[in-house]
Amino acid sequence: MDPGILCFNCTCLFRFNFVYS
């Protein structure tokens, strides 16, 4: 799942980036 899909919420985007990277 590409975290970029969560770009509607940049905070959530960064959180998922740390979690899934």
C-alpha positions in Angstrom: 0.0 0.0 0.0 1.5 3.3 -1.1 1.4 5.9 1.7 1.0 8.6 -0.9 -2.7 7.6 -1.1 -3.0 9.1 2.4 -1.8 12.5 1.1 -5.2 14.0 2.1 -3.7 14.1 5.6 0.0 14.9 5.5 0.4 14.0 9.2 -1.2 10.6 8.6 1.0 10.3 5.5 4.2 10.8 7.5 3.0 8.4 10.3 2.3 5.6 7.8 5.6 6.3 6.1 7.4 5.6 9.3 5.2 2.6 10.1 5.5 0.9 6.8 8.9 1.9 5.6 
